[in-house]
Amino acid sequence: MTSSAATDQPAFIEVGKEPARRIAVRVRQGGSPGLFWLGGFKSDMKGTKALALDAWAAEHGRACVRFDYSGHGESDGDFLNGTIGHWLEESLAVFAQFCRGPQVVIGSSMGGWMALLLAREVAKRKGDSRGADGSLQSSASIAGLVLIAPAPDFTEELMWKGFSPQARREIQEKGVWHRPSEYGDPYPITRNLIEEGRNHLLLGTSIDVGCPVRILQGARDADVPWQHALRLAHRLPAEDVVLTMIQDGDHRLSRPQDIARIIAAVAEMA
């Protein structure tokens, strides 16, 4: 594992089969707890929040691992082929290969869903030295989760259930619908993304993550309503879960004051 600053070339690993997906990873060596970043839908590891966390890690001598999902940023692959299952598989592979010791996992938007799925899987595997394929498991553990406008189950709850009949019909008949976005070009939403996402839904039951959780949510978030964060909080264990509502905050939570709140939540666990 080599040190990697924000301007360095990323390392690459291959994840999955037929064909394998080439995933870009940036690693900063340092002390623990380390930081593990999980970005959002259609975002990448060079975003404002990810770079701010990497800078904080550098300043405080902490390890920091960031990566891009397939079809995102510097990783290979077509976004149209992406699914929650693929991106979770990549998250688990990067965590296992590059993280050592306790980690504070920070997930933004879709990354919040990934963080919860990752924590549940790590908790499930705790005590097992080998995986189902016989490979040795990572020594990494999760010290806490910091979830920024978390969007668990968004493919079902925030997309499919809210789509117009015309959009649903286009997804079902053509396999893809291009959803308008205020952040740039329309997002292609595929039938495979929606249908495969149903294998990973969390909000219908209690979510045992086995660690403290901090949730930061903007009350003016047009993409993930604050009620969604409240619903998530009710599904988590009562102990050591804190939801912070930022009254004038939007979905991105990338303003200097938002970054300061995120870093404070990370520092509390680190």
N, C-alpha and C positions, 0 to 999 in steps of 0.2 A: 504494500500500500504506500503510495507516494503522496507527498504534500502537493496541494494544487490551489493556487490563488485564482481569483476571479478571471484573470486574463490568460491563464494557462490553458493549454489544450486539454480536453477531458480525456479520461480513461474510457474504454469501452468494454462492455461485457455482452455476451450473447445469452438471451433468455428465451425459453420455449423451444418448440420443435416445428418443423415442416411449414415454413422455414423459421429459423431462429430469428429473433428480433435483436438488433444491435443497439444497445442502450448506452447513452453518454452519461458519465458520472464525474463529478468534481469532488475531490476529497481534500480536506484540510486536517492534518494531524494535530493532535493536542490532547489535553487532559479530559477527564470525564466529570460529570455527565457530558457526553457529546450531544450535538444537535443533528437531527435528521429531518430534512425538509421534504414535504410532500406538496407539490403545487396543485393548481386548479385545472379545470377543464379548459383546454386550449391556451394554457399559460406555460411558462418555462422557467428554468432555474436561474435566469438572469433578470428576473423581475425585481422590483423595488424591495419587497419584503425579504426575498431570498438573499439578496446582496447585503441588506442591512444586517441580517442574522449572521451571515458569513463574516462581515466586518466585526460584529460584536464578538464572535468566536475567536477571531484573530487577536483582538485587543485583550481578551481574557485568557488566552492560551487554551481554548477549548477545541476539541475536534468538531468538524462540521462536514456533513455529507449531503450533497444535493445531486439530483439527476433529473433527466427529462423522460417522461413516458414515451413509448413508441408513438410515432406520428406527431410528436411535439419537439420543439426546439432543435437541439443538435442530435437527437436520436433518429435512427432510421425508421422507415415504415410510413405507411399511408394512414392519415387520421381516420379515413373512412373505414379502415379495418379494425379500429380500436374498440375495445369493450372494457367494462369494469373488471372482468376476470383477467384479461391480459394485463391491465395496468396494475392490478393487485399482485399478480404473479411477478411482475417486474419490481414492484415495491419490496416484496418479500426477498427477492433475489439480491437486490442491492443492499438491503438491511443485513442479510446474512453474510454477504461477502465483504462489506466495507466497514461495518460497525462493530466495535468492541466495547464490552462493558455497558454500564447504564447509559441510556439515551433519552433526551427530551425530544419527543416527536412532535413537530409542528406541521399541521395540515391546514391548508387554505381552501375553502369552498369544497370542490370535489376531493381535495387532499384531506379534508376533515373526514370524509367517508372512508378514504383509504386508510387514514390513521386509526380509525375505530376498527376496521377489518384487520389491519395489521396487528393491533394490540390484542384483539380477540384470538388471532391465530398464534401469536407468541405465547399468550397465557395458556392456550390449549396444548402447546408443545412443551411447556415448562416441565423439566424433569426428564424429557426424552432426549437422549444423547444423539439419536439417529432418526432421520426422517423416514418416510415410507419407502423411499428408494434406497435406503441404507447409507446415505451420505451423512457425514457429521453435521450437526446443527451449529448455528452461530452461538458464540458466547455472549452475544449482545442481549440486553434486557431493556425494559422500558421503565424509566423513572417517572414519567408523566407525559400527558398529552396537552398541547396548547392548540385549540381549534379556533380558526379564524373564519367567521361566517360559514360554519360547517354545513355541508349539503348532503348528508346521508340520504340514500334512496331518491336522489334528485331525478333520476331518469323516469321514475314512476310518479312520485308525488309532485314534483315541480315542472316536469315536462309532460309526460303522457296524459295525466289527469287534467292538465290545463290546456292542452292543444285543442284547436278547433276541429270539428268533424272533417273539414277539408284537409287539414294537416295530417290527421290520423289516417285518412284514406290514402293520401299520397305516400306516407310511410309504408302502409300495408301493401299497396299495389306496386309502387315503384322501388321500394326498398330504401328510399332516402327522401328527406325533406330539408330544404335549406332555411334554417330559422334566422330571421333578421337579428343583428346584434349591434348594440351601440358602441361596442369596442372595436369594430372593424368589419371585415367581410362576413356575410352570413355563415352560420355554423351548420355543417351538414349533420343532420340527426338521422341515423340509420335504424332500420328495423332490428338489426342485430344488436345494436347498442341498447335499445329499449328492452328487447326480449331477454338478452343475456343478463341485463342488470337485475332482473327479477330473481336471479339466483343468489343475490347478495344483499337483499333487503334486511334492514335492522330494526326499523321503528315499530314493528309489530310485537316486539318482545323486549325483555330486559337485556341490557348490554353489559356484560361483565368484562371490563377491560383490565382490572387488577392494578390500577394505578390512579393517582390524582389527575383530575381533569380541570382545565381552565378554558372557558368558552368566551370569546369576544365577538360581539354581534352589533352591527349597526342598525339602529332603529329605522333608518331611511334606506335600507338595502332593498333595491327593486328586484333583485334576482333571487335572493334567499330571504323570505320574510322572517322577521324576528320571532314570529310564532313557531317557526320551524325549529329554531334553536331552543325554545322553551320546551317544545315537544321532545326534543332529544334529551334535554337535561332531566326530564321526568323518567326517561328510560335508563338512566345511569344510576349506579349505586348512590345512596344519599350522602355518604361520607366523602368529604374532600372533593366536591364538585362545585365550582363557582362559575356562574354566568354573569358576565359584565356587559350591560347594555350601554352602547355609546349613542346617545340621543341624536347627534348630528352626523353620525357615521353612515357611509354608504357601503356598497358591497366590497370594494377593494380594500378599504381600511389601510391606505398607503400614505396618508398624510404624516408629517413628522410627529404629531401628537399620537396618531394611531400606532406608528412604529414604536414609539416610546412605551406605549401600553403593552404591546406584544413582547418587547424585550423585557419589560418588568415581569411579565408572567413567566417567561422563560427563565429569567434570573432567579425567580422564587423557587423553581424546581432544580436549578443548576447550582 
